[in-house]
């Protein structure tokens, strides 16, 4: 039996399974194979197969492994340690953020650095219909570009306490968003990794939902993992289309709204202070039009 015992192992395992055809995936698979070979978990013969296949991102090492009568039990391993799953996800989130250039990224990453090695306190996991309906589609899309992050989210998602926020007045926020979103905190008050006046987590919204104009005291980073989606930064302003992996930084009390495209919206969010202050909806005249709007990819 093969045991994955560290966050570095979990990242290497995700890279060993990197999506065929993804740019650079051949090298990722080979580097991961070298990692496990050094640990005695992958044979020299299997390592040679990954080396041979590494120049071609679309070449499946599985075919050559079978031709040579080789097996790699690692490819069938599932990580089951709750603590490892949560900490590995926080590591992957931090690694993802480190590649972004945006206001607020440094502050969010500072909060991660201060909290990441604190004792874990897993809250009771809580399923959610939005998550069960739409998370898999977002992770399938994310696998093509960020396999380690996608795999870490997939492994940790069942352990998280997913919440559908219900503090907005129903008549103001509208039924689509009220019933069509969920979020889970990773670092913060009541989160698996505790922190004061800070909140880092994942935010999921169903396709085509309009998250109406709102604002809050907390400065906020959105790091969208899917896209394109529509954004605006003032009531009645036109939507701006933004692709995945283009961060959005909202200053305190800055108006913002999001119109989800045909792919579910999944993002990393970070609130760096004033997290206990409630958000408020800002009226606009075009909500009915935007609720009904269907964006195309």
Buried (B, 14 or more C-beta within 10 A) or exposed (E): EBEBEEBEBBBBBBBBBBBBEBEEBBBBBBBBBBBBBEBEBBBEEBBBBBBBBBEEBEBEBBEBBEEEEBEBEBBEBEBEBBEBBBBBBBBBBBBBBEEBEBEBBEBBBEBBEEBBEEEBEBEEEEEBEBBEBBBEBBBEBBBBBBBBBBBBBBBBBEBBBBBBBEEBEEEBBBEBBBBBBBBBBBBBEEBBBBBEBBBBBBBBBBBBBBBBBBBBBBBBBBBBBBBBBBBBBEBEBEBEEBEBBBBBBBEBBEBBBBBBBEBBBBBBBBBBBEBEEEBBBBEBEBBEEBBEEEBEE
